[in-house]
């Protein structure tokens, strides 16, 4: 397997997608759905922060505590939900979706931190402080969002700097978003109802599941094929899109912030389903149905976390420091594994102790992300705002700035921390 995907597939026990304090609260009266999407979506930055912590923990060697690879599914789901909410919000305000502006905002959000991170990684490799290689084809694959297929089929090994293999997940998302905005624009323009579009996406998810099942039973199958490839992972994004289209919790915010017992039971059932999907170790299940089950189970968890953001269980997701960490998550994701691999090469005594490696890598990554936020982001944020539809406002979990929010969700994609 190519070096770009070289981080070992950690054989680790499962972890829940969400965490928080237990909440026992009385039933709440039903809340009438809102007629339009609000400007701010709560809890998403908190989910993003928890997910990027899971990723860094896993890459630091603490996979026995948390299966970092599960962060992949969480971030894909969040990305699909947020991008779709952006499109629906824009369509409701303007009657259309400006695809050109959509792509421009993504470029101005994603590329500057990516280019800076690659410059650092290639510089460290050139200086002998980071293992790996420097090749034109490897760099081109990373810049053109082809890192996943390059690593699977074309990388002979040692052609990119260590720690940059995580860019496979950004490739999956960009492949999805090359097509999705165009299709959404056509379907919404044809007056197709969002729920009908959700049904069509459900059929796409079934098709991807069938394709994974076919591949698993095909000659020459290897498990990384179904994990890294866009054609086998886009359903993880699509499930988030379906939630936004069919029953968007942002339209149904609860002013009381309390959960009914039925909601609590639904949350426990979803969490238990996720746990079981990670505990069951059958290889065929893991490479086929597991992704589908996880996508379905994340729907009620996201729904409840957003609709009942003020509930005791979900309130920590909206603490200022958690939200700040979530807003840094894209840059943290980009740099953290480069930092870990550099520490491993230059300070093996620290790397040998995961409980030292994790805080060290996290601290350096946060400082890096903060520097980007302070010195790089302001300029490109102004450029992005020139392509914003209407005046939906800003914020890391803001529909009007969803490209920023979505890009910061990309970050969380863990390089395959083994088969979690």
C-alpha positions as CSV (number, residue, x, y, z in Angstrom):
1,X,0.0,0.0,0.0
2,X,1.3,3.4,-0.9
3,X,3.1,5.5,1.6
4,X,0.5,8.2,1.3
5,X,-1.9,5.9,3.2
6,X,0.9,4.5,5.4
7,X,-0.4,5.3,8.9
8,X,-1.3,1.9,10.3
9,X,-5.0,1.0,10.5
10,X,-5.4,1.0,14.2
11,X,-7.2,-2.0,15.5
12,X,-9.1,-0.1,18.2
13,X,-12.2,-0.4,20.3
14,X,-15.2,1.9,19.5
15,X,-16.1,5.3,20.7
16,X,-19.3,7.2,20.7
17,X,-19.7,10.0,18.3
18,X,-20.8,12.4,20.9
19,X,-20.0,13.0,24.6
20,X,-21.5,15.0,27.3
21,X,-23.1,14.9,30.7
22,X,-26.2,12.8,31.3
23,X,-29.5,14.7,31.1
24,X,-32.8,13.8,32.6
25,X,-35.4,16.4,31.7
26,X,-39.1,16.6,31.5
27,X,-41.2,16.3,28.4
28,X,-41.6,19.5,26.3
29,X,-44.5,20.7,24.3
30,X,-44.2,20.3,20.6
31,X,-42.6,23.2,18.7
32,X,-43.9,24.4,15.4
33,X,-41.4,24.2,12.6
34,X,-39.9,27.5,11.5
35,X,-40.8,28.5,8.0
36,X,-37.2,29.5,7.1
37,X,-33.7,28.6,8.1
38,X,-32.1,30.6,10.9
39,X,-28.8,32.4,10.5
40,X,-26.9,30.5,13.1
41,X,-26.8,26.7,13.6
42,X,-25.7,25.7,17.2
43,X,-23.6,22.7,18.3
44,X,-21.8,22.1,15.1
45,X,-18.5,23.8,16.2
46,X,-18.7,21.7,19.4
47,X,-19.1,18.5,17.4
48,X,-16.3,19.6,15.2
49,X,-14.0,20.2,18.2
50,X,-14.7,16.8,19.7
51,X,-14.1,15.1,16.4
52,X,-10.8,16.7,15.7
53,X,-9.7,15.8,19.3
54,X,-10.6,12.2,18.5
55,X,-8.5,12.3,15.3
56,X,-5.4,13.7,17.1
57,X,-5.8,11.2,20.0
58,X,-5.9,8.3,17.5
59,X,-2.9,9.5,15.5
60,X,-1.0,10.0,18.8
61,X,-1.3,6.3,19.6
62,X,-4.2,6.5,21.9
63,X,-6.5,4.5,19.6
64,X,-7.2,2.1,22.5
65,X,-9.2,4.9,24.1
66,X,-10.9,6.3,21.0
67,X,-11.2,4.9,17.4
68,X,-10.0,8.0,15.6
69,X,-11.2,6.7,12.2
70,X,-14.8,7.2,13.3
71,X,-14.1,10.9,13.0
72,X,-14.1,10.5,9.3
73,X,-17.8,9.6,9.2
74,X,-18.7,12.3,11.6
75,X,-17.0,15.0,9.6
76,X,-18.3,13.8,6.3
77,X,-21.9,13.8,7.7
78,X,-21.4,17.3,9.2
79,X,-20.1,18.6,5.9
80,X,-23.1,17.3,3.9
81,X,-25.5,18.7,6.4
82,X,-24.0,22.2,6.5
83,X,-23.4,22.6,2.8
84,X,-26.9,21.5,2.0
85,X,-28.3,23.9,4.6
86,X,-26.2,26.7,3.0
87,X,-27.7,25.9,-0.4
88,X,-31.3,25.7,0.9
89,X,-30.8,29.0,2.7
90,X,-29.5,30.7,-0.4
91,X,-32.2,29.3,-2.6
92,X,-34.9,30.5,-0.1
93,X,-33.4,34.0,-0.1
94,X,-32.5,34.5,-3.8
95,X,-34.4,31.8,-5.7
96,X,-31.2,30.2,-6.9
97,X,-27.8,28.8,-5.9
98,X,-24.8,30.6,-7.3
99,X,-22.5,27.7,-8.1
100,X,-19.6,30.0,-9.2
101,X,-19.7,31.8,-5.9
102,X,-19.9,28.5,-4.1
103,X,-16.7,27.3,-5.7
104,X,-14.9,30.6,-5.2
105,X,-15.7,30.6,-1.5
106,X,-14.3,27.1,-1.1
107,X,-11.1,28.0,-2.9
108,X,-10.5,31.0,-0.7
109,X,-11.3,29.0,2.4
110,X,-9.5,25.7,1.7
111,X,-6.5,26.6,-0.3
112,X,-4.5,29.1,1.8
113,X,-4.1,26.9,4.9
114,X,-3.5,23.9,2.6
115,X,-0.8,25.6,0.7
116,X,0.9,26.9,3.9
117,X,0.8,23.4,5.4
118,X,2.2,21.7,2.4
119,X,5.0,24.3,2.2
120,X,5.9,23.5,5.8
121,X,5.7,19.7,5.2
122,X,7.8,19.8,2.1
123,X,10.3,22.2,3.7
124,X,10.7,19.9,6.7
125,X,11.2,16.9,4.4
126,X,13.8,18.8,2.3
127,X,15.6,19.7,5.5
128,X,15.7,16.1,6.7
129,X,13.4,16.8,9.6
130,X,10.5,14.8,8.3
131,X,10.5,11.4,6.5
132,X,8.9,10.8,3.2
133,X,9.6,12.0,-0.3
134,X,9.3,15.0,-2.6
135,X,7.9,14.4,-6.1
136,X,6.0,16.5,-8.6
137,X,3.4,13.9,-9.1
138,X,2.8,13.5,-5.4
139,X,2.4,17.2,-4.9
140,X,0.2,17.5,-7.9
141,X,-2.1,14.8,-6.6
142,X,-2.4,16.7,-3.3
143,X,-3.1,20.1,-4.8
144,X,-5.6,18.7,-7.3
145,X,-7.5,16.8,-4.7
146,X,-6.6,13.4,-6.1
147,X,-4.7,12.2,-3.0
148,X,-7.0,9.3,-2.2
149,X,-6.8,7.6,-5.6
150,X,-3.2,8.4,-5.9
151,X,-2.4,6.7,-2.7
152,X,-4.6,3.7,-3.5
153,X,-3.4,3.0,-7.1
154,X,-0.5,5.1,-8.2
155,X,1.9,5.9,-5.3
156,X,4.9,3.5,-5.3
157,X,5.8,4.8,-1.8
158,X,7.8,7.6,-0.4
159,X,6.6,10.2,-2.8
160,X,5.0,12.7,-0.4
161,X,6.0,14.0,3.1
162,X,5.0,11.9,6.1
163,X,1.8,13.2,7.6
164,X,0.2,14.5,4.5
165,X,-1.6,11.3,3.6
166,X,-4.6,12.7,5.6
167,X,-5.5,14.8,2.5
168,X,-7.3,11.8,1.1
169,X,-10.5,13.0,3.0
170,X,-10.4,16.5,1.4
171,X,-10.3,14.7,-2.0
172,X,-13.4,12.8,-1.2
173,X,-15.3,15.9,-0.3
174,X,-14.2,17.9,-3.3
175,X,-15.2,15.1,-5.6
176,X,-18.6,15.1,-4.1
177,X,-18.9,18.9,-4.2
178,X,-17.8,19.1,-7.9
179,X,-21.1,17.5,-8.8
180,X,-23.5,18.1,-5.9
181,X,-24.1,21.9,-6.2
182,X,-24.8,21.6,-9.9
183,X,-27.3,18.8,-9.3
184,X,-28.9,20.7,-6.4
185,X,-29.3,23.8,-8.6
186,X,-31.0,21.9,-11.3
187,X,-33.3,20.0,-9.0
188,X,-34.3,23.1,-7.0
189,X,-34.7,25.1,-10.2
190,X,-37.1,22.4,-11.5
191,X,-39.2,23.1,-8.4
192,X,-38.4,19.7,-6.9
193,X,-39.2,19.7,-3.2
194,X,-36.2,19.2,-0.8
195,X,-37.7,16.0,0.6
196,X,-38.0,14.6,-2.9
197,X,-34.3,15.4,-3.4
198,X,-33.6,13.7,-0.1
199,X,-35.3,10.6,-1.4
200,X,-33.1,10.6,-4.5
201,X,-30.0,10.9,-2.3
202,X,-31.3,8.0,-0.3
203,X,-31.2,6.0,-3.5
204,X,-27.7,7.1,-4.1
205,X,-26.7,5.8,-0.7
206,X,-28.3,2.5,-1.5
207,X,-26.3,2.4,-4.8
208,X,-23.0,3.1,-3.0
209,X,-23.8,0.4,-0.5
210,X,-24.4,-2.0,-3.3
211,X,-21.2,-1.0,-4.9
212,X,-19.2,-1.6,-1.7
213,X,-20.8,-5.0,-1.4
214,X,-19.8,-5.8,-5.0
215,X,-16.2,-4.7,-4.4
216,X,-15.8,-6.7,-1.2
217,X,-16.6,-9.9,-3.1
218,X,-14.6,-9.0,-6.2
219,X,-11.2,-10.6,-6.9
220,X,-8.3,-8.6,-5.6
221,X,-10.2,-6.6,-3.0
222,X,-8.3,-4.8,-0.3
223,X,-10.0,-3.0,2.6
224,X,-8.4,0.4,2.0
225,X,-10.3,0.4,-1.3
226,X,-13.7,0.9,0.4
227,X,-12.4,3.3,3.0
228,X,-10.4,5.9,1.0
229,X,-12.1,6.0,-2.3
230,X,-14.7,8.7,-3.2
231,X,-17.0,6.3,-5.0
232,X,-17.3,4.2,-1.8
233,X,-17.5,7.0,0.8
234,X,-19.7,9.7,-0.6
235,X,-22.7,8.2,1.1
236,X,-21.2,9.3,4.4
237,X,-21.6,12.9,3.1
238,X,-25.0,12.2,1.5
239,X,-26.6,11.1,4.8
240,X,-25.9,14.6,6.2
241,X,-27.4,16.1,3.1
242,X,-30.5,14.0,3.6
243,X,-31.0,15.3,7.2
244,X,-30.8,18.9,5.9
245,X,-33.3,18.2,3.1
246,X,-35.9,16.0,4.8
247,X,-36.1,17.2,8.4
248,X,-33.6,20.0,9.1
249,X,-33.4,20.6,12.8
250,X,-32.3,24.2,12.3
251,X,-36.0,24.8,11.3
252,X,-37.3,23.3,14.5
253,X,-35.2,24.8,17.3
254,X,-36.7,24.3,20.8
255,X,-36.8,27.5,22.8
256,X,-37.0,25.6,26.0
257,X,-33.9,23.5,25.3
258,X,-35.4,20.4,27.0
259,X,-35.6,16.9,25.7
260,X,-38.6,14.6,26.1
261,X,-38.2,11.1,27.3
262,X,-38.9,9.9,23.7
263,X,-36.1,12.1,22.5
264,X,-33.8,10.6,25.1
265,X,-34.7,7.1,24.1
266,X,-34.0,7.9,20.5
267,X,-30.6,9.4,21.4
268,X,-29.7,6.3,23.4
269,X,-30.8,4.0,20.6
270,X,-28.7,5.9,18.1
271,X,-25.7,5.9,20.3
272,X,-26.0,2.2,21.0
273,X,-26.3,1.5,17.3
274,X,-23.1,3.4,16.6
275,X,-21.4,1.6,19.4
276,X,-22.5,-1.8,18.1
277,X,-21.4,-0.9,14.6
278,X,-17.9,-0.3,15.9
279,X,-17.8,-3.4,18.2
280,X,-18.8,-5.8,15.5
281,X,-15.6,-6.8,13.9
282,X,-16.7,-8.9,10.9
283,X,-14.5,-7.7,8.0
284,X,-17.3,-7.8,5.4
285,X,-19.7,-5.9,7.7
286,X,-17.0,-3.3,8.4
287,X,-16.3,-2.6,4.7
288,X,-20.0,-2.5,3.6
289,X,-23.0,-2.0,5.9
290,X,-21.2,-0.3,8.7
291,X,-20.8,3.0,7.0
292,X,-24.5,3.0,6.1
293,X,-25.6,2.2,9.6
294,X,-23.4,4.9,11.0
295,X,-24.8,7.5,8.6
296,X,-28.3,6.6,9.6
297,X,-27.5,6.6,13.4
298,X,-25.9,10.0,13.2
299,X,-29.1,11.6,11.9
300,X,-31.0,11.6,15.2
301,X,-27.9,12.6,17.1
302,X,-27.3,15.6,14.9
303,X,-31.0,16.4,14.9
304,X,-31.2,16.4,18.7
305,X,-27.9,18.3,19.2
306,X,-29.0,21.1,17.0
307,X,-32.7,21.3,17.9
308,X,-32.1,21.0,21.6
309,X,-28.8,22.8,21.8
310,X,-29.7,24.3,25.2
311,X,-30.3,21.0,26.8
312,X,-27.9,20.0,29.6
313,X,-26.5,17.2,27.4
314,X,-25.6,19.4,24.5
315,X,-24.9,22.7,26.2
316,X,-21.1,21.9,26.5
317,X,-20.9,21.8,22.7
318,X,-21.7,25.5,22.7
319,X,-19.2,26.7,25.3
320,X,-17.1,29.5,23.9
321,X,-13.8,27.6,24.2
322,X,-15.2,24.5,22.6
323,X,-16.6,26.6,19.7
324,X,-13.2,28.3,19.4
325,X,-11.4,24.9,19.1
326,X,-14.0,23.8,16.5
327,X,-13.3,27.0,14.5
328,X,-9.6,26.0,14.4
329,X,-10.2,22.4,13.4
330,X,-9.4,22.7,9.7
331,X,-5.9,24.0,10.3
332,X,-5.4,21.6,13.3
333,X,-6.4,18.7,11.0
334,X,-4.0,19.8,8.3
335,X,-0.9,20.1,10.4
336,X,-1.4,17.7,13.4
337,X,-0.1,14.6,11.7
338,X,2.8,16.4,10.2
339,X,3.7,17.5,13.7
340,X,3.3,14.0,15.0
341,X,5.5,12.4,12.4
342,X,8.1,15.2,12.9
343,X,8.1,14.5,16.6
344,X,8.4,10.8,15.9
345,X,11.5,11.4,13.8
346,X,13.3,14.0,15.9
347,X,12.1,13.3,19.5
348,X,11.4,9.6,19.6
349,X,11.3,9.6,23.4
350,X,8.2,11.8,23.3
351,X,6.7,9.9,20.5
352,X,7.1,6.7,22.4
353,X,4.7,8.0,25.1
354,X,1.3,8.8,23.7
355,X,0.3,10.7,26.7
356,X,3.1,13.1,26.0
357,X,2.8,13.0,22.3
358,X,-0.9,13.9,22.3
359,X,-0.7,17.2,24.2
360,X,2.5,18.2,22.5
361,X,1.1,17.7,19.0
362,X,-2.2,19.3,20.0
363,X,-0.6,22.4,21.4
364,X,1.6,23.0,18.4
365,X,-1.4,22.4,16.1
366,X,-3.6,24.9,18.0
367,X,-0.8,27.5,17.9
368,X,-0.5,27.0,14.2
369,X,-4.2,27.3,13.7
370,X,-4.4,30.4,15.8
371,X,-1.6,32.0,13.8
372,X,-3.5,31.2,10.6
373,X,-6.7,32.7,12.1
374,X,-4.8,35.8,13.1
375,X,-2.6,36.5,10.1
376,X,-4.0,34.6,7.1
377,X,-7.7,34.3,7.5
378,X,-8.7,38.0,7.7
379,X,-7.4,38.7,4.1
380,X,-9.0,35.7,2.5
381,X,-12.2,36.1,4.6
382,X,-12.7,39.4,2.9
383,X,-12.3,37.8,-0.5
384,X,-14.8,35.1,0.4
385,X,-17.3,37.7,1.6
386,X,-17.3,39.2,-1.9
387,X,-18.9,35.9,-3.0
388,X,-21.4,35.5,-0.2
389,X,-25.1,35.3,-1.2
390,X,-27.2,37.9,0.4
391,X,-26.3,38.9,4.0
392,X,-26.8,35.8,6.1
393,X,-24.1,36.9,8.5
394,X,-21.0,35.1,9.7
395,X,-19.9,32.5,12.1
396,X,-18.2,29.1,12.2
397,X,-21.6,27.4,12.3
398,X,-23.4,30.0,10.2
399,X,-25.3,29.2,7.1
400,X,-24.2,32.4,5.5
401,X,-20.5,31.4,6.0
402,X,-21.1,27.7,5.5
403,X,-18.1,27.4,3.3
404,X,-15.9,28.3,6.2
405,X,-17.9,26.0,8.5
406,X,-17.7,23.2,6.0
407,X,-14.1,23.6,5.3
408,X,-13.5,23.4,9.0
409,X,-15.3,20.2,9.1
410,X,-13.1,18.7,6.4
411,X,-10.3,19.0,8.7
412,X,-11.6,16.5,11.0
413,X,-11.3,13.6,8.7
414,X,-8.9,11.2,10.3
415,X,-6.5,9.4,8.1
416,X,-7.6,5.9,8.4
417,X,-6.7,5.3,12.0
418,X,-6.7,1.7,11.1
419,X,-9.9,0.0,10.8
420,X,-11.6,1.5,13.8
